[in-house]
């Protein structure tokens, strides 16, 4: 959309009126006024004319297609499969003010649900985590349909169940899973606060494309991902595309693999709804694309295929199960986060103790700090053993074994402090039932650690 800057006085009552040239031609429709400035903006009549003709002919000028509000009565239990980390399912609750709503959320993979009131305010958040089941309860205090959004907290896909004492009405998102051909522009809409839309984009390895999200309604955030990606291979952009309010997003992206990619649109402030346009074009030859780390090297092991993780900041390496699924980082220092289908996980955290102003500057001192933090932050933490271990290459490490959550979770952490006071933490968690079967693999992973 092209906007014309004009110094013609535009009052509140005139917004939506015609901007006329000195020859009497309608050249724009006034749309934005700046109360503290001596100018306004008008949308170009040339851009609006096709939309006006579409309206006159009875067509859809929004380009969004039919988006009917869910009309069925729903049911008290909803079983569904989320096929990727960006797939979010939404259910509506339509009951009288004063009603008490009870929800139960379960799944073999960790999931997260959020309840919003009709105005979009967040009312309740629940996560099943390692317990596989989570219950929540709230009271309806305002009229209108409340919404419950459900997504994955960890993992790449999974089966989940949401049930309650009231009917849950499914609300389908027509934007999710839509294919975007290169050279095309597609309209989408964030239908509610917290909505996330994902599109499918087929790309060839090495072909740089320009991806842009334009909107006057949302602070557009663009994310590009692909199946089985690692945390550092996911790219985000916010406000890189300019636009009327500077809130558009743009990215030059060069894929490291051929196949389907996820193009994800969200509101960076998680406070706006509305329409947007997303386009994909072949990038100019001189475009500087984002740098995507290559797909990791894999090797065979007694425990199946392993990837070789190499720290992008500290030079160390360690093996990791190739069939465990990447998850979100959650914090900048978390360089690797993986989870298997049962919720067992592997996390690598790297901390610069000098930059973080941490007083502990010895391996023993830092290990003491880790134990004290675990005791304060992990429910039911109990230290089972602590052992000083020298790796095959001669690196000094400390290995911690502990239980948590009433003994239902077992954890192992390998701690290393290098000569630059960079602390390296490799942590593996498993349910008590599965720990014995995974303990030898945990030993193998720790033995694969190389400091440089």
Legacy VTK file of the C-alpha trace (Angstrom):
# vtk DataFile Version 3.0
C-alpha trace
ASCII
DATASET POLYDATA
POINTS 452 float
0.000 0.000 0.000
1.320 3.427 -0.999
0.666 6.407 1.287
0.743 10.042 0.210
2.003 12.685 2.610
-0.119 15.833 2.639
-0.071 19.101 4.535
-3.823 19.464 4.021
-5.564 19.732 7.379
-7.121 16.390 8.316
-9.451 16.545 11.297
-10.842 13.582 13.178
-14.141 13.861 11.292
-12.373 13.860 7.915
-10.469 10.590 8.325
-11.784 8.358 5.541
-12.559 11.311 3.301
-11.200 12.015 -0.163
-7.871 13.731 -0.842
-8.364 15.766 -4.022
-5.752 17.255 -6.349
-5.840 20.842 -7.617
-7.491 19.448 -10.761
-10.341 17.862 -8.840
-9.020 14.301 -9.102
-9.433 11.902 -6.183
-5.876 10.793 -5.499
-6.223 9.301 -2.029
-8.334 8.534 1.022
-7.221 10.156 4.263
-6.365 7.480 6.793
-3.827 8.696 9.365
-3.603 12.017 11.174
-0.770 13.194 13.420
-2.075 15.569 16.068
1.379 16.955 16.923
2.546 17.382 13.325
1.631 19.486 10.314
0.934 16.594 7.979
-1.266 13.572 7.443
-1.179 10.444 5.331
-3.643 9.298 2.711
-3.836 5.861 1.125
-3.268 5.988 -2.644
-6.495 5.930 -4.664
-4.721 3.834 -7.302
-4.123 1.113 -4.683
-7.627 1.338 -3.256
-9.517 1.358 -6.577
-9.319 -2.431 -7.133
-10.599 -2.997 -3.584
-13.483 -0.598 -4.169
-14.410 -2.411 -7.381
-14.308 -5.729 -5.545
-16.701 -4.377 -2.902
-19.055 -3.026 -5.537
-19.126 -6.436 -7.207
-19.908 -8.107 -3.877
-16.450 -9.676 -3.484
-14.111 -10.050 -0.511
-11.962 -6.920 -0.279
-10.135 -8.224 2.805
-8.484 -10.997 0.709
-8.851 -13.182 3.805
-11.660 -15.398 2.540
-14.453 -16.826 4.641
-13.638 -16.996 8.361
-16.826 -18.168 10.042
-16.955 -18.105 13.811
-17.235 -21.562 15.341
-20.935 -22.429 15.611
-21.053 -26.027 16.885
-21.590 -26.928 20.519
-18.233 -28.656 20.905
-17.609 -31.444 23.391
-16.034 -31.863 26.803
-12.994 -33.782 25.566
-10.818 -32.837 22.613
-8.032 -35.136 21.366
-5.692 -33.664 18.772
-2.262 -34.032 17.201
0.112 -31.074 16.860
2.338 -31.736 13.864
5.006 -29.091 14.458
6.136 -26.626 17.168
4.187 -23.781 15.548
0.876 -25.621 15.360
-1.463 -24.094 17.968
-5.008 -25.335 18.542
-7.676 -23.017 19.957
-10.931 -23.925 21.703
-13.735 -21.577 22.765
-15.698 -21.669 26.008
-19.203 -20.130 25.939
-20.851 -20.327 29.364
-22.670 -17.916 31.671
-20.988 -15.382 33.937
-20.335 -16.928 37.340
-19.670 -20.403 35.963
-16.617 -22.279 37.242
-14.515 -23.911 34.531
-12.259 -26.868 35.290
-9.693 -28.003 32.705
-7.465 -31.050 32.511
-4.561 -31.107 30.068
-2.522 -34.226 29.347
-0.091 -35.669 26.844
3.021 -37.816 26.468
4.905 -34.721 25.345
5.140 -31.485 27.363
2.475 -29.002 26.296
1.257 -25.576 27.328
-2.230 -24.079 27.443
-3.269 -20.430 27.882
-6.738 -19.098 28.734
-7.756 -15.646 27.484
-10.803 -13.532 28.377
-12.816 -11.996 25.473
-10.770 -8.767 25.613
-7.556 -10.756 25.100
-6.232 -10.529 28.660
-4.326 -13.632 29.774
-6.246 -15.334 32.572
-4.512 -18.657 33.201
-1.486 -20.665 32.038
-0.891 -24.371 32.578
1.847 -26.822 31.552
1.768 -30.589 31.959
5.596 -30.860 32.025
6.968 -34.192 33.127
3.801 -35.068 35.086
1.914 -35.733 31.816
-1.220 -34.126 33.309
-2.111 -30.634 34.548
-5.395 -29.308 35.938
-6.608 -25.718 36.092
-9.670 -23.930 37.433
-11.087 -20.441 36.909
-14.343 -18.511 37.118
-16.095 -16.713 34.247
-16.304 -13.046 35.297
-17.064 -11.340 31.958
-19.575 -12.047 29.198
-18.412 -13.494 25.898
-16.456 -16.447 24.652
-13.204 -17.244 26.415
-10.474 -18.974 24.431
-7.984 -21.723 25.308
-4.860 -21.966 23.130
-2.788 -25.153 23.248
0.744 -25.675 21.911
3.883 -27.714 22.487
6.205 -26.693 25.310
8.914 -29.116 24.180
9.405 -31.368 21.188
8.478 -31.173 17.520
5.123 -33.011 17.465
2.787 -34.847 19.778
-0.661 -36.084 20.761
-2.467 -34.013 23.422
-5.846 -34.060 25.165
-7.792 -31.153 26.635
-10.907 -31.906 28.659
-13.159 -30.011 31.044
-16.497 -29.728 32.796
-17.821 -27.513 29.966
-17.957 -27.939 26.191
-14.804 -26.974 24.286
-15.639 -25.548 20.861
-12.851 -26.018 18.251
-11.852 -22.860 16.364
-9.954 -23.598 13.154
-7.269 -21.174 11.915
-7.470 -20.941 8.085
-3.940 -19.495 7.876
-2.108 -22.447 9.425
-0.481 -24.799 6.950
-1.137 -22.654 3.869
1.452 -23.033 1.074
3.173 -19.836 -0.102
4.651 -20.124 -3.610
7.771 -18.080 -4.349
6.828 -14.848 -6.065
3.424 -14.717 -4.368
1.822 -12.607 -1.657
-0.666 -14.058 0.815
-2.986 -12.309 3.262
-3.339 -13.582 6.809
-4.844 -12.497 10.095
-3.900 -12.869 13.751
-7.374 -13.695 15.006
-6.803 -13.291 18.730
-4.139 -12.010 21.113
-1.393 -14.611 21.292
-2.264 -16.122 17.894
0.636 -17.534 15.855
0.202 -18.348 12.149
2.493 -20.679 10.246
2.794 -21.089 6.473
4.600 -23.746 4.447
7.352 -22.693 2.071
9.280 -25.065 -0.202
12.840 -23.898 -0.800
15.932 -25.207 -2.569
19.233 -25.386 -0.727
21.396 -22.342 -1.419
18.641 -20.251 -3.031
18.341 -16.896 -1.237
14.826 -15.501 -0.887
13.427 -12.248 0.470
10.596 -12.753 2.958
8.533 -9.794 4.128
5.582 -9.289 6.464
3.686 -6.001 6.163
0.971 -4.740 8.499
-0.476 -1.603 10.054
-2.252 -3.658 12.716
0.467 -5.716 14.387
4.126 -5.400 15.312
5.053 -8.159 12.875
7.600 -10.737 13.973
8.849 -13.146 11.324
10.342 -16.558 12.165
11.795 -19.057 9.684
12.245 -22.662 10.796
12.345 -26.145 9.281
11.632 -29.708 10.496
14.323 -31.149 12.765
16.087 -27.786 13.051
18.352 -26.955 15.960
17.892 -23.920 18.164
20.636 -21.899 16.471
19.160 -22.655 13.029
15.888 -20.818 13.734
15.874 -17.170 12.588
13.687 -14.299 13.771
13.229 -10.736 12.557
11.251 -7.892 14.087
10.989 -4.376 12.618
13.573 -5.117 9.918
11.234 -4.282 7.041
10.366 -0.648 7.733
6.797 0.132 6.741
4.552 3.032 7.675
5.086 2.603 11.431
8.450 0.838 11.187
6.908 -2.421 12.429
7.173 -4.543 9.266
9.607 -7.472 9.147
11.971 -8.556 6.382
14.582 -11.282 6.090
16.973 -12.496 3.408
17.063 -16.236 3.996
19.392 -18.826 2.433
18.280 -22.395 3.247
20.832 -25.072 4.147
18.496 -27.856 3.020
15.952 -28.520 0.270
12.360 -29.038 1.339
9.556 -27.560 3.393
10.214 -24.653 5.748
7.940 -22.990 8.308
7.279 -19.280 7.815
5.797 -18.048 11.096
4.014 -14.743 11.753
3.236 -13.404 15.224
2.840 -10.101 17.054
6.080 -9.193 18.847
4.206 -7.431 21.660
1.614 -10.228 22.090
-1.007 -7.492 22.405
-2.380 -6.880 18.891
-4.622 -8.611 16.391
-5.340 -7.909 12.727
-4.417 -8.550 9.148
-1.063 -8.659 7.404
0.511 -9.498 4.047
3.369 -11.970 3.718
5.399 -12.265 0.523
8.294 -14.416 -0.715
10.474 -13.352 -3.659
13.849 -14.278 -5.102
16.360 -12.005 -3.361
18.684 -9.595 -5.197
22.073 -11.135 -5.994
23.878 -8.825 -3.572
21.477 -9.468 -0.663
23.178 -10.371 2.631
21.327 -13.406 4.003
21.184 -14.514 7.628
23.857 -17.051 8.557
22.489 -20.510 9.368
24.851 -23.007 11.039
25.240 -26.196 8.989
23.481 -29.434 9.808
25.582 -31.248 12.389
27.864 -34.193 11.716
26.489 -37.552 12.865
28.209 -40.758 13.981
27.134 -44.250 15.003
27.270 -45.238 18.681
26.196 -48.213 20.833
23.052 -46.169 21.570
22.091 -45.281 18.025
22.938 -42.346 15.810
24.535 -39.355 17.573
25.108 -35.786 16.431
28.353 -34.025 17.325
27.465 -30.765 19.055
30.162 -28.099 18.783
29.733 -25.002 20.908
29.491 -21.829 18.789
31.006 -19.785 21.635
33.428 -21.926 23.620
34.896 -24.538 21.282
33.935 -27.640 23.302
32.039 -30.593 21.836
29.829 -33.462 23.012
27.653 -36.130 21.467
23.844 -35.889 21.563
21.080 -38.336 20.524
20.209 -37.638 16.884
16.586 -38.749 17.304
15.840 -36.440 20.240
13.874 -33.339 19.264
15.182 -29.761 19.539
13.240 -27.375 21.772
13.246 -23.619 22.333
16.236 -22.052 24.057
14.411 -20.216 26.814
17.597 -18.329 27.776
20.595 -16.998 25.783
23.114 -19.205 27.638
21.295 -22.407 26.690
23.192 -23.622 23.622
21.404 -26.951 23.201
18.044 -28.294 24.356
16.715 -31.693 23.255
13.807 -33.885 24.355
12.709 -37.406 23.441
9.134 -38.659 22.994
8.887 -39.511 26.709
9.924 -36.054 27.916
13.493 -37.028 28.914
15.804 -34.136 28.019
19.365 -32.969 27.453
20.422 -29.372 28.047
23.781 -27.641 27.535
24.246 -24.289 29.253
27.358 -22.110 28.927
27.994 -19.256 31.381
30.666 -16.570 31.304
31.318 -16.162 35.030
33.240 -12.896 34.615
30.516 -11.276 32.504
27.867 -12.543 34.918
29.829 -11.225 37.939
29.823 -14.670 39.556
32.305 -14.910 42.428
32.896 -18.658 42.023
36.098 -18.938 39.942
37.108 -22.538 40.709
35.485 -25.778 39.560
34.673 -26.757 43.148
33.287 -23.331 43.979
31.111 -23.206 40.885
29.842 -26.760 41.537
28.873 -25.663 45.067
26.931 -22.799 43.526
25.114 -25.148 41.118
24.075 -27.431 43.975
22.780 -24.507 46.067
20.796 -23.135 43.118
19.290 -26.551 42.401
18.303 -26.944 46.048
16.553 -23.555 45.962
14.883 -23.846 42.545
14.089 -27.523 41.855
11.116 -28.977 43.796
12.160 -31.931 45.945
15.849 -31.697 44.966
18.114 -34.263 46.646
21.809 -34.605 45.833
22.596 -38.326 45.503
26.293 -38.162 44.630
29.073 -35.773 43.655
32.241 -37.029 42.000
35.363 -35.438 40.551
36.035 -37.022 37.151
38.927 -36.487 34.744
37.934 -37.061 31.125
39.937 -39.189 28.672
41.531 -36.023 27.278
42.503 -34.846 30.774
39.807 -32.233 31.477
38.733 -31.840 35.100
34.976 -32.135 35.637
32.472 -32.638 38.433
29.550 -35.008 37.978
26.376 -34.479 40.007
23.651 -37.094 40.412
20.333 -36.017 41.944
16.612 -36.706 42.179
13.694 -34.273 42.108
9.904 -33.965 42.274
9.470 -36.572 44.989
11.988 -38.923 43.418
10.052 -39.187 40.133
12.852 -37.463 38.158
16.543 -38.408 38.038
19.170 -35.985 36.790
22.873 -36.023 35.931
25.011 -32.930 35.339
28.596 -32.676 34.117
30.293 -29.410 35.123
33.519 -28.048 33.608
35.245 -24.692 34.108
37.798 -23.698 31.491
40.803 -21.379 31.865
38.735 -18.370 30.735
36.196 -18.884 33.539
33.590 -20.188 31.093
31.362 -22.711 32.881
30.046 -25.586 30.754
27.068 -27.572 32.057
25.726 -30.701 30.352
22.502 -31.867 32.022
20.431 -34.979 31.343
17.023 -35.684 32.925
14.868 -38.820 32.797
11.819 -40.155 34.575
12.618 -42.628 37.349
11.104 -45.468 35.285
13.379 -44.800 32.304
16.554 -43.654 34.041
18.048 -47.140 34.461
17.660 -47.864 30.741
19.247 -44.523 29.799
22.048 -44.333 32.382
24.649 -46.028 30.160
23.851 -43.608 27.336
24.220 -40.716 29.792
27.671 -42.070 30.735
28.598 -42.259 27.044
27.515 -38.648 26.438
29.563 -37.372 29.365
32.602 -39.381 28.200
32.273 -37.804 24.733
32.896 -34.318 26.168
35.957 -32.568 24.723
36.911 -29.179 26.116
38.554 -27.794 22.949
LINES 1 453
452 0 1 2 3 4 5 6 7 8 9 10 11 12 13 14 15 16 17 18 19 20 21 22 23 24 25 26 27 28 29 30 31 32 33 34 35 36 37 38 39 40 41 42 43 44 45 46 47 48 49 50 51 52 53 54 55 56 57 58 59 60 61 62 63 64 65 66 67 68 69 70 71 72 73 74 75 76 77 78 79 80 81 82 83 84 85 86 87 88 89 90 91 92 93 94 95 96 97 98 99 100 101 102 103 104 105 106 107 108 109 110 111 112 113 114 115 116 117 118 119 120 121 122 123 124 125 126 127 128 129 130 131 132 133 134 135 136 137 138 139 140 141 142 143 144 145 146 147 148 149 150 151 152 153 154 155 156 157 158 159 160 161 162 163 164 165 166 167 168 169 170 171 172 173 174 175 176 177 178 179 180 181 182 183 184 185 186 187 188 189 190 191 192 193 194 195 196 197 198 199 200 201 202 203 204 205 206 207 208 209 210 211 212 213 214 215 216 217 218 219 220 221 222 223 224 225 226 227 228 229 230 231 232 233 234 235 236 237 238 239 240 241 242 243 244 245 246 247 248 249 250 251 252 253 254 255 256 257 258 259 260 261 262 263 264 265 266 267 268 269 270 271 272 273 274 275 276 277 278 279 280 281 282 283 284 285 286 287 288 289 290 291 292 293 294 295 296 297 298 299 300 301 302 303 304 305 306 307 308 309 310 311 312 313 314 315 316 317 318 319 320 321 322 323 324 325 326 327 328 329 330 331 332 333 334 335 336 337 338 339 340 341 342 343 344 345 346 347 348 349 350 351 352 353 354 355 356 357 358 359 360 361 362 363 364 365 366 367 368 369 370 371 372 373 374 375 376 377 378 379 380 381 382 383 384 385 386 387 388 389 390 391 392 393 394 395 396 397 398 399 400 401 402 403 404 405 406 407 408 409 410 411 412 413 414 415 416 417 418 419 420 421 422 423 424 425 426 427 428 429 430 431 432 433 434 435 436 437 438 439 440 441 442 443 444 445 446 447 448 449 450 451
